Every structure is written in structure tokens, then in C-alpha cells.
């Protein structure tokens, strides 16, 4: 079995309810994070199979697939898949486990 490692991680800023980030779309923040991550690891988005985001409480405009709209907004190829997990406080951890499982299974 291949070793599965996290090469780097980038996250959005943490906001407060009705705080300074309230008017900023989640997919816009996600686009910034995705492109910053590529800069840090020097990888082309054409080498990415899938993007999995963890998000808490998807409501309103962010109730769509944030990962997919973020990667498209970042200018990534339309061939890259996107998946958004909303499992409240466990969203990020579940996203990491799902990504590792996909890699281990040879699906990514």
C-alpha cells in the first residue's frame, strides 16, 4: 500500500457570525486558498484529480458545491472534480479521510 501524506495545508480565515467576512462568498475564499496552495507546493492544477472541502453550515449562496465552484473560480481545469462535505465540526477531518481513502483505493 502507498503511504498517503499531506504535503501542505492552507485554510480560510476564521470569521465570526455577522463579522467582517459575512459578505464574502465561501467559494471566493476557496479559490484564493486553492491557488495559494498550488503556489506553495509548485504543482499544476492539471495534476489534480479531485478537490474535497470541509465546510460547516452551508446556507444561502454557499449551499451549492463550494469545492467545485471554488476550483472553477480559481481557473482550474473543468476536468477536476469537486466535493463539499458538511458534517459540522468534523467536516475538515472527514474531508481528509475521504481524500486519503480515495488515494489508497487508487481512485485519485
C-alpha positions as CSV (number, residue, x, y, z in Angstrom):
1,X,0.0,0.0,0.0
2,X,1.2,3.5,-0.8
3,X,1.9,5.9,2.0
4,X,-0.6,8.7,2.0
5,X,0.8,12.1,3.1
6,X,-0.4,15.6,3.4
7,X,2.1,17.8,1.6
8,X,0.7,21.1,2.8
9,X,-2.4,22.7,4.0
10,X,-4.0,26.1,3.6
11,X,-7.2,27.3,5.2
12,X,-9.5,30.3,5.0
13,X,-9.6,32.9,7.8
14,X,-11.8,32.1,10.7
15,X,-14.7,34.5,10.9
16,X,-17.4,35.3,13.4
17,X,-21.2,35.3,12.9
18,X,-22.0,38.6,11.1
19,X,-18.4,39.6,11.3
20,X,-16.1,41.2,8.7
21,X,-16.2,38.1,6.4
22,X,-20.0,37.9,6.4
23,X,-20.3,39.4,2.9
24,X,-17.5,37.3,1.4
25,X,-18.6,34.2,-0.6
26,X,-17.2,30.9,0.6
27,X,-16.3,29.9,-3.0
28,X,-14.3,33.1,-3.5
29,X,-12.3,32.4,-0.3
30,X,-11.9,28.8,-1.5
31,X,-10.5,30.0,-4.9
32,X,-7.9,32.1,-3.1
33,X,-6.9,29.1,-0.9
34,X,-6.6,26.7,-3.8
35,X,-4.3,29.0,-5.8
36,X,-2.2,29.8,-2.8
37,X,-1.7,26.1,-2.1
38,X,-0.6,25.5,-5.7
39,X,2.0,28.3,-5.3
40,X,3.3,26.8,-2.1
41,X,3.8,23.3,-3.5
42,X,4.6,24.3,-7.1
43,X,2.1,21.9,-8.7
44,X,0.0,22.4,-11.8
45,X,-3.8,22.1,-11.3
46,X,-3.8,19.7,-14.3
47,X,-2.2,17.1,-12.0
48,X,-5.1,17.3,-9.5
49,X,-7.9,14.7,-9.8
50,X,-10.2,15.9,-7.1
51,X,-10.7,18.7,-4.5
52,X,-12.6,17.9,-1.3
53,X,-13.6,20.8,1.0
54,X,-14.9,20.6,4.5
55,X,-17.4,23.3,5.4
56,X,-19.7,23.9,8.3
57,X,-23.3,25.1,7.9
58,X,-23.8,25.6,4.2
59,X,-26.6,28.2,3.8
60,X,-27.7,30.7,1.2
61,X,-25.3,31.3,-1.6
62,X,-22.9,28.8,-0.2
63,X,-25.4,25.9,-0.2
64,X,-24.0,24.7,-3.6
65,X,-20.9,22.6,-4.1
66,X,-18.3,25.1,-2.7
67,X,-15.3,23.0,-3.7
68,X,-16.5,22.8,-7.4
69,X,-17.3,26.5,-7.7
70,X,-14.1,27.4,-6.0
71,X,-11.9,25.4,-8.3
72,X,-13.7,26.8,-11.3
73,X,-13.4,30.3,-10.0
74,X,-9.7,29.7,-9.4
75,X,-9.3,29.0,-13.1
76,X,-8.6,25.3,-12.6
77,X,-9.5,22.8,-15.4
78,X,-13.1,21.7,-15.7
79,X,-11.8,18.1,-15.5
80,X,-11.0,18.5,-11.8
81,X,-13.9,17.1,-9.7
82,X,-15.0,18.9,-6.5
83,X,-16.8,17.6,-3.4
84,X,-18.0,19.6,-0.4
85,X,-18.6,17.9,3.0
86,X,-20.9,19.5,5.6
87,X,-20.6,17.4,8.8
88,X,-20.4,20.4,11.1
89,X,-17.3,20.4,13.3
90,X,-16.0,17.2,11.7
91,X,-16.1,18.5,8.1
92,X,-12.4,19.1,7.7
93,X,-11.4,15.8,9.2
94,X,-13.9,13.8,7.1
95,X,-12.6,15.6,4.0
96,X,-9.1,14.5,4.8
97,X,-10.2,10.9,5.5
98,X,-12.2,10.7,2.3
99,X,-9.2,12.1,0.2
100,X,-6.9,9.5,1.8
101,X,-9.3,6.7,1.2
102,X,-9.7,7.7,-2.5
103,X,-5.9,7.7,-2.9
104,X,-5.5,4.4,-1.1
105,X,-8.2,2.8,-3.3
106,X,-6.4,4.1,-6.4
107,X,-9.3,6.4,-7.3
108,X,-7.3,9.5,-7.2
